[in-house]
Amino acid sequence: MNPPPQHDAPAPRRTLITGAGQGIGRAIALELAVPGARLALYGRRPDTLDETAALCRARGAEALALPGDVTDERRLASVAASLQAGWGGLDGLVNNAGVAHFGTVETTLPEDWRHVLEVNLTGPFLVSRAALPLLRRGVAPAIVHVASNLGLVALKNAAAYCAAKAGLVNLTRAMALDHAGEGIRVNAVCPGAVATPMLLADRGDGTGARELVEELARAHPVGRIAEPGEVAAAVAFLLSPACQFATGAVLAIDGGSTAGFAR
């Protein structure tokens, strides 16, 4: 029987977070932004990344704003090379970037289907592929994929999103098996509805933001939707060296929405 690995407290932790400009990604960055932490914030919008970086620096962390798309292999390779040169490796990766799309198989255009899968599933694949050599040089390295409760159960009129997130859930398990021998843990969180700009974006069906939140709150047994910080706390736990025996885990942070039929 192999004994549990022993690690000194890794200070500072070096973590790459995608989709870090707003919503859950920003909340994760702030959760990890303790004095001495090093955070690489990756996302498409330089303005929101800069805002997140400034908030993290105010908490004593080093924060790099790194604009880029998770489907851009060349940019990801450049970022990985830069982090290797500057930090020597990574201790954590959070694949959080994602897009939503509503539609059935018939109403979803092929280009929209491809885009949703490229960002929500191929993106984590490409980012992980670029980051794994750096994680092998890390201390108690861990990856967390931000999937969705819609990767565990389905929702009407969300075919592409459900398919992509279900793929990400099983990619988590596959990666956990592939990299356990290297000491790299891979887990996922599956949030329910979270109060983020993506959730409140126009769905194109005339539903207002307040009406949408009330509708979604009723779908969660706890009677409300989540705040981004509640998801961030779970991500931080899964990244932590204190959580070394968890790999391949898929943690529902969904207010009981996938627990069963609520009466």
BAFIGU-552469 format. One record per residue: residue number from 1; residue in three letters; x, y, z of N, C-alpha, C in turn. Coordinates in steps of 0.001 Angstrom, whole numbers, padded with zeros to 6 digits, always signed. Atoms other than C-alpha are relative to their C-alpha. Last residue first. Example, Ala and Ser with C-alpha at 12.3 -4.5 7.8 and 13.67 -1.06 7.14 Angstrom:
REM residues 2
2  ser  -000820  -001190  -000060  +013670  -001060  +007140  -000770  +001090  +000730
1  ala  +000890  -001190  +000000  +012300  -004500  +007800  +000900  +001200  +000000
//
This chain:
REM residues 263
263  arg  +001462  -000034  -000160  -042316  +017847  -003496  -000380  +001146  +000928
262  ala  +000403  -000803  -001147  -038759  +017898  -004878  -001523  +000067  +000046
261  phe  +001236  -000764  +000186  -037883  +015036  -007235  -000350  +000734  +001281
260  gly  +001181  +000814  +000267  -034273  +013964  -006886  -001207  +000895  -000185
259  ala  +000137  +001010  -001041  -030885  +015199  -005698  -001188  -000933  -000258
258  thr  -000173  +001323  +000610  -030110  +017006  -008970  -000172  -001119  +001012
257  ser  +000794  +000137  +001214  -031558  +020377  -007898  +000158  -001347  -000694
256  gly  +000844  +001180  -000026  -030323  +020069  -004333  -000747  -000289  -001279
255  gly  +001189  -000225  -000820  -029002  +023601  -004112  -000972  -001149  +000014
254  asp  +001192  -000339  +000784  -026678  +022979  -007033  -001278  +000142  +000811
253  ile  +000227  -001178  -000836  -023087  +022639  -005936  -001271  +000649  -000555
252  ala  +001155  -000832  +000348  -022787  +019108  -007319  -000151  +001117  +001031
251  leu  +000694  -000563  -001155  -019270  +017723  -006830  -001122  +000927  -000451
250  val  +000886  -000949  +000684  -017864  +015417  -009485  -000958  +000523  +001059
249  ala  +001251  -000354  -000668  -014898  +013548  -008002  -000766  +001033  -000820
248  gly  +001114  +000575  +000724  -012289  +012001  -010279  -001346  +000319  +000617
247  thr  -000256  -000163  +001427  -009683  +012792  -007669  -001067  -000774  -000754
246  ala  +001117  -000175  +000929  -010144  +013409  -003965  +000519  +000176  -001414
245  phe  +000547  +001315  +000320  -007503  +011946  -001639  -001172  +000088  -000980
244  gln  -000839  +000836  +000856  -005339  +015079  -001650  -000615  -001334  -000390
243  cys  +000992  +000844  +000665  -007971  +017508  -000371  +000675  -001048  -000890
242  ala  +000727  +000707  -001050  -005745  +019296  +002167  -000996  -001007  -000571
241  pro  -000748  +001210  -000367  -003442  +020148  -000768  -000668  -000781  +001125
240  ser  -000863  -000035  -001176  -006212  +022578  -001769  +000767  -001299  +000205
239  leu  -001375  -000338  +000365  -007555  +022697  -005300  +000975  -000202  +001147
238  leu  -000499  +001064  +000872  -010749  +020850  -004373  +001429  +000253  -000466
237  phe  -000185  +001224  -000784  -011308  +023217  -001435  +000587  -001110  -000859
236  ala  -001196  -000182  -000829  -010724  +026305  -003572  +000281  -001237  +000840
235  val  -001162  +000121  +000877  -013260  +025046  -006118  +001287  +000107  +000813
234  ala  -000153  +001422  +000314  -015846  +024527  -003387  +001208  -000239  -000894
233  ala  -000471  +000661  -001214  -015324  +028061  -002063  +000211  -001492  -000240
232  ala  -001434  -000241  -000158  -015593  +029469  -005590  +000554  -000711  +001228
231  val  -000691  +000926  +000899  -019002  +027870  -006071  +001513  +000126  +000182
230  glu  +000290  +001330  -000529  -020364  +029654  -003011  +000639  -001084  -000868
229  gly  -000931  +000351  -001061  -018602  +032848  -004054  -000234  -001379  +000588
228  pro  -001264  +000520  +000528  -020555  +032961  -007307  +000986  -000450  +001074
227  glu  -000915  -001112  +000224  -023866  +033314  -005432  +001331  -000563  -000503
226  ala  -001262  -000157  -000722  -026280  +030447  -005834  +000643  +001350  -000286
225  ile  -001158  +000342  +000810  -029944  +030405  -006831  +001269  +000333  +000785
224  arg  -000719  -001150  +000537  -032781  +030302  -004335  +001062  -000493  -000959
223  gly  +000848  -001162  +000217  -035409  +028057  -002777  +000689  +001245  -000504
222  val  -000343  -000974  -001034  -033169  +025395  -001214  -000736  +001328  -000197
221  pro  +000666  +000266  -001274  -035012  +022820  -003322  +000331  +000993  +001103
220  his  -001000  +000445  -000970  -033773  +024493  -006530  -000679  -000230  +001345
219  ala  -000528  +001287  +000450  -036244  +024734  -009428  +001048  -000572  +000953
218  arg  +001005  +001033  -000273  -038214  +027462  -007650  +000494  -001385  -000398
217  ala  +000025  +000226  -001445  -035106  +029640  -007606  -000986  -001103  +000362
216  leu  -001097  +000901  -000337  -034788  +029178  -011368  +000049  -000297  +001496
215  glu  +000273  +001323  +000579  -038218  +030675  -012027  +001072  -001000  +000401
214  glu  +001083  +000594  -000786  -037593  +033567  -009643  -000342  -001402  -000496
213  val  -000549  +000369  -001308  -034236  +034282  -011266  -001072  -000667  +000860
212  leu  -000873  +001162  +000162  -035796  +034189  -014742  +000536  -000474  +001340
211  glu  +000861  +001164  +000225  -038637  +036533  -013798  +000831  -001273  -000110
210  arg  +000647  +000302  -001287  -036138  +039010  -012373  -000883  -001235  -000120
209  ala  -000965  +000520  -000974  -033938  +038842  -015469  -000672  -000386  +001314
208  gly  -000798  -001008  -000676  -036810  +039219  -017934  +000885  -000618  +001066
207  thr  -000023  +000138  -001452  -037995  +036354  -020174  +000900  +001065  +000613
206  gly  +000789  -001035  -000650  -038719  +037513  -023723  -000021  -000080  +001511
205  asp  +001390  +000449  -000079  -037558  +034289  -025353  -000895  +000984  +000733
204  gly  +000690  -000126  +001270  -034187  +035485  -026648  -001444  -000453  +000020
203  arg  +000135  +001330  +000593  -032260  +034165  -023696  -000747  +000032  -001333
202  asp  +001261  +000180  +000720  -031057  +037659  -022752  -000034  -001380  -000668
201  ala  +000011  -000481  +001380  -028111  +037404  -020380  -001341  -000331  -000653
200  leu  +000996  -001054  +000153  -028864  +036905  -016685  -000039  +000565  -001411
199  leu  +001335  +000481  -000317  -027114  +033550  -016462  -001060  +001029  -000350
198  met  +000396  +000965  +001017  -024039  +034798  -018297  -001416  -000513  +000252
197  pro  +000441  -000663  +001241  -023839  +037922  -016122  -000443  -000978  -001071
196  thr  -001121  -000510  +000791  -023690  +035696  -013026  -000532  +000742  -001216
195  ala  +000266  -001395  +000371  -026147  +034791  -010267  +001226  +000603  -000674
194  val  -000841  -000923  -000765  -025592  +031032  -010285  -000239  +001414  -000519
193  ala  +000098  -001378  +000466  -028028  +028335  -011408  +000768  +000917  +000935
192  gly  +001326  -000275  +000526  -026769  +024905  -010453  -000011  +001419  -000532
191  pro  +000917  -000968  -000609  -023064  +024369  -010146  -001391  -000100  -000602
190  cys  +001182  -000122  +000862  -021326  +021140  -011142  -000978  +000963  +000657
189  val  +001172  -000487  -000709  -017814  +021102  -009708  -001121  +000173  -001017
188  ala  +000926  -000947  +000617  -015140  +018928  -011240  -001028  +000470  +001009
187  asn  +001359  +000049  -000519  -012056  +017032  -010133  -000867  +001027  -000727
186  val  +000921  -000653  +000922  -008591  +016214  -011465  -001418  -000218  +000504
185  arg  +001415  +000283  -000264  -005674  +015357  -009160  -000868  +000789  -000973
184  ile  +000845  -001129  +000409  -002120  +015342  -010499  -001455  -000395  +000200
183  gly  +000315  -000845  -001143  +000136  +012967  -008548  -000812  +001223  -000347
182  glu  -000919  -001142  -000013  +001696  +011536  -011699  -000240  +000915  +001203
181  gly  -001347  +000497  -000252  +000051  +008154  -011174  +001055  +001081  +000025
180  ala  -000139  +000311  -001427  -003314  +009888  -010869  +001415  -000461  +000331
179  his  -001069  -000775  -000632  -002851  +011423  -014325  +000158  -000260  +001505
178  asp  -001225  -000114  +000790  -004768  +009145  -016690  +001150  +000606  +000789
177  leu  -000640  +001306  +000153  -007410  +008074  -014181  +001351  +000122  -000699
176  ala  -000377  +000451  -001343  -008256  +011641  -013132  +000713  -001340  -000068
175  met  -001266  -000632  -000360  -008149  +012702  -016782  +000464  -000430  +001388
174  ala  -001056  +000578  +000832  -010840  +010178  -017694  +001362  +000578  +000362
173  arg  -000285  +001349  -000488  -013017  +011193  -014752  +001142  -000642  -000790
172  thr  -000572  -000077  -001349  -012824  +014878  -015571  +000415  -001379  +000490
171  leu  -001403  -000329  +000210  -013429  +014189  -019273  +000715  +000092  +001348
170  asn  -000710  +001265  +000208  -016620  +012485  -018077  +001461  +000219  -000395
169  val  +000063  +000854  -001192  -017919  +015676  -016496  +000787  -001281  -000227
168  leu  -001012  -000500  -000933  -016693  +017783  -019424  +000014  -000819  +001290
167  gly  -001315  +000414  +000458  -018684  +015659  -021866  +001100  +000425  +000949
166  ala  -000084  +001431  -000300  -021810  +016166  -019793  +001339  -000560  -000462
165  lys  -000308  +000132  -001422  -021086  +019896  -019930  +000032  -001458  +000442
164  ala  -001371  -000434  -000283  -020851  +019890  -023710  +000363  -000219  +001463
163  ala  -000944  +000953  +000571  -023993  +017818  -024255  +001436  +000361  +000356
162  cys  +000058  +001231  -000775  -026073  +019908  -021863  +001026  -001014  -000510
161  tyr  -000603  -000257  -001305  -024910  +023149  -023503  +000020  -001277  +000848
160  ala  -001452  -000132  +000158  -025638  +021877  -027016  +000685  +000172  +001347
159  ala  -000647  +001231  +000452  -029112  +020582  -026190  +001513  +000110  -000051
158  ala  -001411  -000316  -000266  -030401  +023479  -024085  +000882  -001160  -000459
157  asn  -000427  -001162  +000785  -034101  +023679  -024976  +001432  +000428  +000296
156  lys  +000599  -000238  +001311  -035296  +021307  -022250  +000606  +001248  -000642
155  leu  +000994  -001070  -000035  -032844  +020727  -019439  -000559  +000150  -001397
154  ala  +000239  -000859  +001167  -030749  +017620  -018883  -001064  +001053  +000282
153  val  +001374  +000173  +000469  -029221  +015968  -015823  -000215  +000981  -001151
152  leu  +000481  +001163  -000748  -025609  +015494  -014743  -001432  -000363  -000370
151  gly  -000840  +001107  +000427  -023833  +017854  -017161  -000402  -001289  +000678
150  leu  +000519  +000459  +001285  -026754  +020213  -016685  +000973  -000937  -000704
149  asn  +000986  +001034  -000302  -025673  +020415  -013025  -000652  -000529  -001280
148  ser  +001340  -000525  -000266  -022745  +022256  -014555  -000884  -001141  +000469
147  ala  +000997  +000566  +000895  -019035  +021901  -015360  -001362  +000624  +000325
146  val  +001317  -000524  -000384  -016307  +024002  -013767  -000990  -000495  -001054
145  his  +000845  -000413  +001108  -013238  +021799  -014226  -001316  +000541  +000562
144  val  +001447  +000009  -000239  -010796  +021684  -011328  -000693  +000511  -001256
143  ile  +000833  -000637  +001016  -007172  +020680  -011854  -001444  -000071  +000467
142  ala  +001403  +000373  +000129  -004731  +019877  -009064  -000657  +000805  -001105
141  pro  +000725  -000616  +001106  -000997  +019888  -008398  -001427  -000536  -000139
140  ala  +001376  +000476  -000184  +000277  +018993  -004920  -000909  +000520  -001114
139  val  +000113  +000636  -001311  +003408  +021070  -005617  -001467  -000341  +000232
138  gly  +000643  -000672  -001123  +003977  +021909  -009260  +000052  -000810  +001278
137  arg  -001055  -000661  -000774  +006479  +020715  -011871  -000555  +000667  +001251
136  arg  -000930  +001056  -000423  +004010  +018205  -013329  +001150  +000567  +000822
135  leu  +000533  +000607  -001212  +001504  +021061  -013342  +000903  -001121  +000499
134  leu  -000287  -000904  -001116  +003680  +022945  -015828  -000491  -000591  +001310
133  pro  -001446  +000007  -000278  +003731  +020025  -018298  +000390  +000912  +001160
132  leu  -000477  +001209  -000679  -000051  +019678  -017789  +001514  -000040  +000195
131  ala  -000407  -000211  -001390  -000879  +023300  -018617  +000624  -001232  +000651
130  ala  -001089  -000969  -000101  -000984  +023226  -022418  +000561  +000083  +001418
129  arg  -001129  +000522  +000779  -003017  +020012  -022561  +001211  +000930  +000091
128  ser  -000643  +001055  -000800  -005275  +021266  -019777  +001236  -000540  -000704
127  val  -000669  -000669  -001122  -005977  +024456  -021734  +000727  -001024  +000861
126  leu  -001180  -000711  +000495  -006697  +022488  -024911  +000764  +000681  +001129
125  phe  -000982  +000949  +000537  -009020  +019969  -023251  +001282  +000718  -000409
124  pro  -000678  +000650  -001118  -010746  +022687  -021203  +001031  -001043  -000427
123  gly  -000800  -000979  -000732  -011401  +024601  -024453  +000707  -000612  +001201
122  thr  -001329  -000014  +000610  -012568  +021504  -026361  +000907  +000996  +000712
121  leu  -000611  +001326  -000100  -015416  +021090  -023876  +001394  -000049  -000619
120  asn  +000324  +000683  -001254  -017128  +024383  -023050  +000674  -001355  +000166
119  val  -000335  -000760  -001203  -015561  +026654  -025690  -000135  -000855  +001258
118  glu  -001385  -000464  +000047  -015425  +024307  -028684  +000398  +000720  +001288
117  leu  -000893  +001107  -000327  -018632  +022515  -027717  +001464  +000425  -000012
116  val  +000238  +000394  -001390  -020611  +025761  -027572  +000925  -001140  +000399
115  his  -000563  -001011  -000896  -019032  +027050  -030792  -000159  -000410  +001464
114  arg  -001462  +000114  -000019  -019696  +023822  -032719  +000616  +000986  +000983
113  trp  -000367  +001274  -000633  -023361  +023791  -031758  +001517  -000114  +000119
112  asp  +000181  -000226  -001430  -023683  +027479  -032666  +000346  -001255  +000796
111  glu  -001111  -000844  -000456  -022146  +026811  -036099  -000118  +000323  +001492
110  pro  -001259  +000754  -000130  -024497  +023858  -036595  +001172  +000847  +000486
109  leu  -000764  -000005  +001242  -027529  +026078  -035878  +001305  -000782  +000186
108  thr  -001391  -000420  -000173  -029577  +025034  -032881  +000730  -000075  -001330
107  thr  -000087  -001462  +000069  -033309  +024945  -033666  +001415  +000522  +000188
106  glu  +000512  -000560  +001249  -033504  +021269  -034611  +000209  +001498  -000111
105  val  -000838  +000451  +001110  -031225  +019948  -031885  -000470  +000623  -001313
104  thr  +000074  +001444  +000190  -033112  +022092  -029399  +000971  -000400  -001110
103  gly  +000542  +000519  +001236  -032042  +025602  -028459  -000067  -001507  +000019
102  phe  +001296  +000635  -000144  -030481  +027766  -025783  -000512  -000431  -001368
101  his  +000789  -000092  +001239  -026799  +028588  -025644  -001294  -000766  +000208
100  ala  +001320  +000627  -000027  -024456  +029280  -022771  -000653  +000135  -001361
99  val  +001066  -000782  +000633  -020736  +029980  -022932  -001287  -000799  +000090
98  gly  +001112  +000701  +000616  -017868  +028765  -020783  -000969  +000967  -000649
97  ala  +000595  -000718  +001127  -014544  +029615  -019214  -001122  -000822  -000638
96  asn  +001291  -000603  -000315  -014004  +027865  -015858  -000690  +000635  -001203
95  asn  +000628  -000182  +001304  -011109  +025489  -016365  -001433  +000473  +000219
94  val  +001462  -000015  -000054  -009307  +026005  -013068  -000522  +000289  -001400
93  leu  +000654  -000460  +001219  -005648  +024988  -012996  -001496  -000070  +000219
92  gly  +001425  +000183  +000208  -003476  +024596  -009914  -000461  +000542  -001335
91  asp  +000529  +000900  -001022  +000112  +024172  -008760  -001487  -000279  -000216
90  leu  +001321  -000318  -000549  +001753  +025637  -011837  -000359  -001024  +001069
89  gly  +001008  +001054  +000000  +005346  +025718  -013059  -001317  +000514  +000519
88  gly  -000604  +001320  -000116  +008622  +027634  -012993  -000991  -001146  -000006
87  trp  +000376  +000644  -001258  +006948  +030940  -012226  +000602  -001386  +000182
86  gly  +000135  -000914  -001128  +008315  +033343  -014839  -000226  -000670  +001336
85  ala  -001178  -000842  -000158  +009715  +031078  -017533  -000084  +000843  +001263
84  gln  -001143  +000857  -000313  +007065  +028390  -017113  +001248  +000830  +000254
83  leu  +000147  +000406  -001401  +004340  +031013  -016942  +001140  -000928  +000420
82  ser  -000242  -001157  -000854  +005569  +032592  -020184  -000087  -000364  +001481
81  ala  -001437  -000264  +000029  +005815  +029243  -021958  +000359  +001163  +000914
80  ala  -000671  +001060  -000753  +002284  +028343  -020867  +001507  +000228  +000057
79  val  +000250  -000235  -001422  +000963  +031718  -022055  +000715  -001046  +000847
78  ser  -000769  -001175  -000399  +002600  +031284  -025456  -000154  +000283  +001485
77  ala  -001401  +000416  -000052  +001243  +027745  -025832  +000889  +001143  +000450
76  leu  -000178  +000830  -001193  -002226  +028990  -024926  +001438  -000471  +000145
75  arg  -000023  -000896  -001154  -001975  +031754  -027528  +000210  -000791  +001289
74  arg  -001254  -000760  +000043  -001026  +029256  -030225  +000112  +000926  +001205
73  glu  -001123  +000838  -000420  -003810  +026854  -029244  +001314  +000773  +000028
72  asp  -001157  -000486  +000753  -006546  +029492  -029408  +001255  -000748  +000457
71  thr  -000120  +000837  +001197  -009726  +027693  -028258  +001215  +000361  -000854
70  val  -000374  +001366  -000382  -009478  +029023  -024705  +000095  -000935  -001196
69  asp  +001144  +000888  +000165  -009417  +032576  -026067  +000428  -001426  +000320
68  gly  -000099  +001073  +000965  -006897  +035127  -024867  -001248  -000853  -000003
67  pro  +001105  +000112  +000955  -006164  +038052  -022606  +000236  -001140  -000985
66  leu  -000491  +000627  +001223  -003664  +037361  -019814  -001154  -000175  -000980
65  ala  +001131  -000028  +000914  -004132  +039563  -016734  +000494  -000462  -001373
64  leu  -000321  -000315  +001385  -001408  +038531  -014263  -001276  -000060  -000830
63  ala  +001023  +000362  +000980  -002123  +038636  -010537  +000394  +000491  -001378
62  glu  -000519  -000380  +001304  +000300  +038593  -007613  -001010  -000470  -001042
61  ala  -000439  +001025  +000946  -001751  +038349  -004462  +000691  +000642  -001190
60  gly  -001362  +000440  -000247  -001954  +040778  -001547  +000523  -001064  -000931
59  arg  +000021  +001002  -001070  -005701  +041329  -001352  +001385  -000598  +000251
58  ala  +000386  -000701  -001232  -005520  +044565  -003346  -000048  -000947  +001187
57  arg  -001207  -000657  -000530  -003633  +042570  -005978  -000303  +000745  +001293
56  cys  -000861  +001025  -000593  -006673  +040340  -006399  +001262  +000608  +000602
55  leu  +000641  +000449  -001238  -009020  +043287  -006934  +000858  -001047  +000707
54  ala  -000150  -001072  -000988  -006629  +044797  -009488  -000608  -000408  +001338
53  ala  -001392  -000022  -000448  -006397  +041486  -011354  +000211  +001062  +001073
52  thr  -000209  +001138  -000905  -010182  +041190  -011509  +001420  +000010  +000559
51  glu  +000750  -000273  -001230  -010488  +044677  -012971  +000195  -001120  +001018
50  asp  -000750  -001015  -000751  -007706  +044020  -015478  -000705  +000328  +001319
49  leu  -001157  +000666  -000593  -009471  +040831  -016557  +000814  +000961  +000840
48  thr  +000469  +000687  -001201  -012690  +042809  -017032  +001126  -000793  +000666
47  asp  +000476  -000950  -001002  -010978  +045264  -019367  -000464  -000703  +001272
46  pro  -001073  -000613  -000800  -008884  +042683  -021224  -000512  +000916  +001102
45  arg  +000187  -001451  -000118  -011970  +040693  -022309  +001090  +000621  +000878
44  arg  +000097  -000694  +001278  -011354  +037181  -023691  -000009  +001514  +000126
43  gly  +001353  -000240  +000479  -010081  +035436  -020593  +000002  +000871  -001240
42  tyr  +000114  +000141  +001456  -007071  +034208  -018648  -001454  +000214  -000417
41  leu  +001411  -000212  +000323  -006132  +035268  -015122  -000158  +000065  -001514
40  ala  -000016  -000323  +001420  -002788  +033877  -013950  -001452  +000019  -000468
39  leu  +001180  +000322  +000788  -002780  +033995  -010155  +000185  +000465  -001435
38  arg  -000271  -000444  +001361  +000213  +033889  -007845  -001131  -000496  -000896
37  ala  +000497  +000842  +001089  -000583  +033665  -004131  +000364  +000626  -001348
36  gly  -001007  +000908  +000513  +001700  +035498  -001699  -000465  -000893  -001127
35  pro  -001352  -000541  +000140  -001082  +037174  +000280  +001004  -001078  -000439
34  val  -000576  -000231  -001323  -004399  +035437  -000418  +001405  +000560  -000184
33  ala  -000903  -001162  -000059  -006159  +035801  -003739  +000418  +000311  +001428
32  leu  -001394  +000477  -000051  -007599  +032282  -004021  +001000  +001125  +000239
31  glu  -000100  +001007  -001058  -011171  +033289  -003158  +001448  -000455  +000186
30  leu  +000009  -000711  -001277  -010775  +036427  -005267  +000109  -000961  +001175
29  ala  -001243  -000762  -000134  -009743  +034400  -008297  +000065  +000704  +001349
28  ile  -001067  +000960  -000281  -012599  +031972  -007764  +001324  +000719  +000199
27  ala  +000166  +000428  -001390  -015094  +034843  -007546  +001066  -001004  +000398
26  arg  -000491  -001065  -000875  -013717  +036317  -010763  -000118  -000409  +001459
25  gly  -001459  -000100  +000139  -014161  +033006  -012548  +000591  +001082  +000872
24  ile  -000635  +001028  -000820  -017671  +032516  -011144  +001517  +000098  -000074
23  gly  +000782  +001137  -000459  -018892  +035803  -012577  +000762  -000961  +000883
22  gln  +001251  -000321  -000672  -016371  +038058  -014287  -000629  -001278  +000543
21  gly  +000370  -001409  +000035  -012974  +038340  -015926  -001245  +000356  +000775
20  ala  -000198  -000653  -001294  -011540  +034994  -014857  -000502  +001434  +000050
19  gly  +001272  -000687  -000213  -012876  +032894  -017717  +000001  +000814  +001271
18  thr  +000576  -000506  +001240  -009826  +030703  -017321  -001383  +000600  +000279
17  ile  +001463  +000007  -000021  -007935  +030431  -014046  -000499  +000545  -001330
16  leu  +000537  -000558  +001231  -004233  +029516  -013848  -001512  -000177  +000014
15  thr  +001228  +000526  +000569  -002937  +028941  -010326  -000387  +000765  -001259
14  arg  +000004  -000576  +001348  +000425  +029258  -008619  -001161  -000619  -000766
13  arg  +000687  +000838  +000969  +000261  +028668  -004871  -000075  +000740  -001326
12  pro  +001393  -000291  +000360  +002858  +030679  -002946  -000579  -001054  -000920
11  ala  +000176  -001454  -000017  +003541  +029057  -000660  +001072  +000615  -000881
10  pro  -000522  -000676  +001184  +003023  +025339  -000903  -000306  +001488  +000021
9  ala  +000996  -000991  +000398  +002633  +023918  +002607  +000530  +000812  -001176
8  asp  -000076  -001206  -000803  +005125  +021068  +002623  -001066  +000968  -000485
7  his  -000370  -001258  +000639  +003844  +018022  +000898  +000155  +001080  +001064
6  gln  -000228  -001061  -000968  +003652  +014388  +002002  +000470  +001243  -000741
5  pro  -001118  -000898  +000271  +002118  +011855  -000317  +000095  +001090  +001052
4  pro  +000425  -001259  +000602  -000196  +009289  +001272  +001192  +000902  -000236
3  pro  +000387  -000991  -001000  +001497  +005944  +001856  -000467  +001273  -000681
2  asn  -000779  -001240  +000066  +001392  +003385  -000966  -000453  +000961  +001087
1  met  +000849  -001193  +000000  +000000  +000000  +000000  +000883  +001241  +000000
//
